[in-house]
């Protein structure tokens, strides 16, 4: 090969390499968008099956793939295991319906139930499946540590002035009242719809948070009276 031929060949290789690099760069955003669409389609398929299935624990990866219109192996390109899929679902679902598990202030916590509970009504079957199935429990457990961190920080202005044991109880009550469990109990036992249940939970949170700053709560007075009676 002559020097001229070598130079021409080298230039051709460089142009070919540049072409591939440009193609990869150009196609990358498109591939990323398609990957996001498939990722969301898998989670949406699980939501659809939870809305219609009487046995959410029996929802298989094959059923999810069929609902999403993809092959089963495609799911594992996005989620390493079914557990990973379940842990990803609950934050995605909350984000989809506009519910936050990351309150930043006391106001966020008090206003949370009125915003969230009516939305739970719209996805009632999926919410109940999440509350009463092993699959649902796995989903929700994936958010517990993050939820605790945000609730603790948001409640700090009130809890910092309380003894640790009482602070722990108040924080637990806040978690309960701002939860799907509270929504369900208020619906089933109180006969309230999502809007009414949200208002009720918010009202209870306001009462608790305003009371804990006082020197003695009604519960303290009741306990003290009982202890006095027990002495006689």
Secondary structure, DSSP 4 states (H G I P E B T S, - for coil): --HHHHHHHHHHHHHHHHHHHHHHHHHHHHHHHHHHHHHHHHHHHHHHHHHH-S-GGG--HHHHHHHHTS-HHHHHHH-SSHHHHHHHHHHHHHHHHT--S---SHHHHHHHHHHHHHHHHHTHHHHHHHHSSHHHHHHHHTTHHHHHHHHHHHHHHHHTTS-HHHHHHHHHHHHHHSSHHHHHHHHHTT---HHHHHHHHHHHHHHHHHHTTSSS-HHHHHHHHHHHHHH-
